[in-house]
Amino acid sequence: MNQKMPNLKELDINDLPYWPWPFRLAVLVIIGIGVIVGGYYFVIADKWAAYQKDEAREVQLKEDYRTKYQTAVNLPKYQEQLQTMNADLETLLAMLPNTDETPKLLDDITLVGTKSGLSFDRIEWLAPVEREFYTALPMRIELRGEYHQIGDFVGQVAGLHRIISVKDFTLRQDDITDALVLNINAETYQQQTLRAKQ
């Protein structure tokens, strides 16, 4: 017996249980796909996004934990470094002149130059320059003498207890006396907190 497969137009939705099995199977597959897709969008999608977000957060938390663990393990070393840095800072701050010591610094520079056999044409403070954490105290020095005397002077100024940095200098020969003339623009520094307290 050869049964003819009905046409899709002949099928009635009310007779669905009596449709030929290929049509019933197709309808079941379509319904199954619809349930899966609908279930994903209405039930799983938000939870899946939350899961992925939590997974990314877990990675970040593990990294944070690893960083904090390394910090905790190395805490004694960090504390030792901090003590060393604080001691170095105190040493450097002690090298910054306070308001009372700035005239003495010019006296020290003059004394060093005089001991080296130099003569000063000028030594003076310029206007202070406020910076973020400190105040720069520029000075201008003009002196004259022999080459070795100037070299000795520069070496002794570098050895002074206070921080002095040379910003600019010129060395020329005086046409009349043949002596060397050294012009120096230098700076020393004051910490603003120290300056404010005095």
C-alpha positions in Angstrom: 0.0 0.0 0.0 1.4 3.2 -1.1 0.1 6.1 1.0 0.3 9.5 -0.5 2.0 12.2 1.6 -0.5 15.0 2.2 0.2 18.6 1.0 1.1 21.1 3.7 -2.0 23.2 2.7 -4.2 20.2 3.4 -3.0 19.9 7.0 -5.2 21.4 9.8 -3.5 22.7 12.9 -6.3 21.1 15.0 -5.4 17.7 13.7 -1.7 18.1 14.7 -1.6 14.7 16.6 -2.7 12.9 13.4 -0.3 14.6 11.0 2.3 12.3 9.3 5.4 11.8 11.5 7.8 14.0 9.4 5.5 17.0 9.8 5.0 16.3 13.5 8.8 16.0 13.9 9.3 19.3 12.0 6.8 21.1 14.3 8.4 19.6 17.4 11.9 20.7 16.2 10.6 24.3 15.6 8.9 24.3 19.0 12.1 23.0 20.6 14.2 25.6 18.9 11.7 28.3 20.0 11.8 27.1 23.6 15.6 27.0 23.6 16.0 30.4 22.0 13.3 31.9 24.2 14.7 30.3 27.3 18.2 31.6 26.5 17.0 35.2 26.0 14.5 35.3 28.9 16.2 33.1 31.4 19.9 32.4 30.7 21.2 35.5 28.9 21.2 37.8 32.0 22.6 35.1 34.2 25.3 34.3 31.6 26.3 38.0 31.4 26.4 38.1 35.2 28.5 35.0 35.3 31.0 36.4 32.8 31.2 39.6 34.7 31.9 37.7 37.9 34.5 35.6 36.2 36.3 38.8 35.1 36.0 40.2 38.6 37.4 37.0 40.0 40.5 37.4 37.8 40.9 41.0 39.0 40.5 40.0 42.6 43.1 37.3 42.2 45.5 39.8 40.8 44.8 42.2 43.6 45.3 39.4 46.1 48.6 38.5 44.5 49.8 42.2 44.6 48.7 42.6 48.3 50.3 39.3 49.2 53.6 40.4 47.7 53.4 43.7 49.6 52.6 41.9 52.8 55.5 39.4 52.4 57.9 42.2 51.6 56.6 44.6 54.3 59.7 44.4 56.5 61.9 45.3 53.5 59.6 48.2 52.6 59.7 49.5 56.2 63.5 49.3 56.2 63.6 51.2 52.9 61.3 53.8 54.3 63.5 54.3 57.3 66.5 54.7 55.1 64.7 57.2 52.8 63.5 59.2 55.9 67.1 59.3 57.2 68.4 60.4 53.7 65.6 63.0 53.6 66.6 64.4 57.0 70.2 64.6 55.9 69.2 66.5 52.7 66.9 68.8 54.6 69.7 69.6 57.0 71.8 70.7 54.0 69.1 73.3 53.1 69.9 76.6 54.7 67.2 78.2 56.8 66.5 82.0 56.9 69.2 82.6 59.5 71.8 80.6 57.7 71.6 82.3 54.2 73.8 85.2 55.1 76.4 82.8 56.6 76.3 80.8 53.3 77.5 83.9 51.4 80.2 84.4 54.1 81.3 80.8 53.6 81.5 81.2 49.8 83.5 84.5 50.3 85.8 82.8 52.8 86.5 79.9 50.4 87.2 82.3 47.5 89.5 84.4 49.6 91.4 81.4 50.9 91.9 80.3 47.2 93.4 83.7 46.5 90.5 85.1 44.5 89.0 88.6 44.6 85.3 89.1 44.5 83.8 91.8 42.3 80.2 90.8 43.3 78.4 88.3 45.4 74.7 88.9 46.0 71.3 87.2 46.5 68.7 87.5 43.8 64.9 87.4 44.2 63.7 84.1 45.7 61.7 81.9 43.3 58.8 79.9 44.7 58.5 76.3 43.5 56.0 73.6 44.4 57.8 72.1 47.4 60.7 74.5 47.9 62.0 78.0 47.4 65.0 78.5 45.1 67.4 81.1 46.4 69.4 82.3 43.4 72.8 84.1 43.8 75.2 85.9 41.5 78.9 85.6 42.0 81.6 87.5 40.0 85.2 86.9 40.9 88.7 87.0 39.4 92.0 85.2 39.8 94.2 82.5 38.3 93.0 79.3 36.6 94.1 77.0 39.4 92.7 79.3 42.0 89.3 79.2 40.3 89.5 75.4 40.1 90.3 75.2 43.8 87.4 77.5 44.6 84.9 75.5 42.6 86.0 72.3 44.3 85.7 73.8 47.7 82.2 75.2 47.0 81.1 71.7 45.9 82.4 70.4 49.2 80.4 72.9 51.4 77.8 71.3 53.7 75.0 73.2 52.0 73.5 72.3 48.6 74.5 74.7 45.9 73.9 74.1 42.3 75.5 76.1 39.5 73.0 77.0 36.9 75.1 79.0 34.5 78.7 80.4 34.4 81.0 82.2 32.0 84.8 82.3 32.2 86.6 85.1 30.3 90.0 86.8 30.4 90.2 90.4 31.5 91.7 92.4 28.7 93.5 94.8 31.1 94.9 92.5 33.9 94.9 89.2 32.0 93.2 87.6 35.1 90.4 85.2 34.5 86.9 86.5 35.4 84.3 83.9 36.5 80.6 84.8 36.5 78.4 82.3 38.2 74.6 82.1 38.6 73.9 79.5 41.3 71.0 78.4 43.5 70.5 77.0 46.9 67.2 75.9 48.3 64.9 76.3 51.2 62.1 73.9 52.1 58.9 75.9 52.1 57.6 74.2 55.3 60.8 75.2 57.1 60.7 78.6 55.7 57.1 79.1 56.8 57.8 78.1 60.4 60.6 80.7 60.8 
